[in-house]
Structure formats: structure tokens, C-alpha cells
């Protein structure tokens, strides 16, 4: 068995010791209310809006961001239900960014379904994304928390900045790891952090605990995105909900690619320039890129980086005493880097 197949087998055979099930069970009652709010607030007399929104929202996904908002409020001892509306707002912000991203990236699949822009067109996808952003802000205002509104509205701006920065750095074989971290901190981790922090704020948590949960969310988001980027070179469309190799095809310089380019040096300079900078890709190029990442140690280094952030996420929870909520959030951090999809 060649090196690439060995690594693929390792991915397939690795079973997560941790998962999201404990957190999902704890959040079940809260999420029933959150999901009802999502269904209610995505309705519109303009029929294409709920149809398009439901196409993506009903496709599933782990709903990690609203789960984080709920869990943060609960671990902080909430006595109200403001986190339900904030959790729905977080999901709308996330869904809106996915709709916009798929148009920008010309994505074919999202959560295992045909991307919305291929069914309803790019203009409709962008505008429905805008509609969901508006609904998110309505929900935030209804909680009467200017602090939560500030946290989530700032996150929405940071996410957009991250997407623009990624667009500017597309096809850049010289992208540094530091800039890559800046990109994923903005486009992914910022909403994890904001979801966690806003849940803490809704619960009336102390400043120390608000910061702890923000740090947890930020580091969890970084671990999750780095693992996602690794899986794009080691997963399948069935497991990922998108086409494996999309990042490579789109010329995105994610961490596995950055580390592989650094490790292979001059020997593969022409290959990376042709396939990433020029995007002149041929049959077999993706498999070769996978093999180079594995043989150079870039894939192992990528997974190690993700584990560092997962440990930081768990460390951030030290301000909280032992509880089922803390245990579930720690398990989620472990799951973020142990998952195979």
C-alpha cells in the first residue's frame, strides 16, 4: 500500500473518542426553542426566501455555533432565555456567510446538497444571505443587550474582512502561516468566539468568565478550521458534505498546502506554481499534492497544530468548576481534532 493510501486508511479507521453527542443531549431542550425561532424568522411572503434558506438550513450540519451559545449561557448559570434568540442569530449569520461564500467560490456542494446558487442563481443567494443577516440583527436587538449586539455585529464585520483577505491571498504560494491564521481567525474562529461570549453575556457572567468562553470559542474555531483544511486533502465528498480537494482546485493556500510548499522547497516549486498560482491542474495533480503533504510531514504537522489549539480551548475552561457542561465542552474540543468529517 502506498503512502497516500496508508494515510487515507488512517483517516478512515480513526474513530473519535470524543463527539458532540453529550453537548447535543444537554442542549436538546434549548435547541428545540432555537430551531423553532429559526424556522419562524426565516419566513417571508417572498416565497424564494424561505425556500432557499430552508435548502441550506435543513441540510443539517452540526449547528455548532448555536450550540456554543447555548452551552456558554448554561455553563455560566443563565436564568433567562435570551440565549435562544442569540443562538438563532448566530445560525443566521453563519448561514448567510455560507450563501455568500458559495457564490464567491463557485462551490458545487454545501452540506452534501447542491449549492443554492446553482439552483436559484447567484443574485438570489446573495440577497437571501442579506435577508438572514437582517433577521439576525432583529433577534439581537430583541434581547435588549447592547453588549451582545456589539459582540455579534463586530463578528459579522470581521468575518467579511477574513473572506476578503482570503480572496486577496488566493493562488499565493508564498502565503505565510501567520497570514493563514489571521484569515481563519477572522472567517471562522471569530463567530465561534462571538457565539460563546454572547451566551456568557446573556447569562450575566462575570467579565472573567466572558473572556474565558470567548477564548474557548476562538481556539475551538481555529482547531476546527485547521482540521477541516486537513480533511479537505484526506476526506471524501460523502464525509465532508463538499467535494474533497475543493481548496486545492480553488487555489486556497490552507495550512497543509503552506507547510507542504515549505517542506518540499525547490524540488516541487514548479508543481505548486502550476497547480496553485496558475491553477493549471491536470488529472492526478490532486493525488500528487496529497502524497507530497503526507510524505513531507506537512499533514502530520497540520494535525498537530490543530491539537495545540484544542488544548488551549480546554485550558480556557479552567475558571469553571466541574460540571456536565464543562465536560461536554471539553469533549467538543477533543472532537474538533479527532473527527474524520
Secondary structure, 3 states (H helix, E strand, C coil): CCHHHHHHHHHHHCCCCCCCHHHHHHCHHHHHHHHHHHHHHCCCCCHHHHHHHHHHHCCCCCCHHHHHHHHHHHHCCCCCCHHHHHHHHHHHHHHHHHHHHHHHHCCCEECCEECHHHHHCHHHHHHHHHHHHHHHHHHHHHCCCHHHHHHHHHHHHHHHHHHHHHHHCCCCCCCCHHHHHHHHHHHHHHHHHHHHHHHHHHCCCCHHHHHHHHHHHHHHHHHHHHHHHHHCCCCCHHHHCCCCCHHHHCCCCCHHHHHHHHHHHHHHHHHHHHHHHCCCCCCCHHHHHHHHHHHCCHHHHHHHHHHHHHHHHHHHHHHCCCCHHHHHHHHHHHHHHHCCC
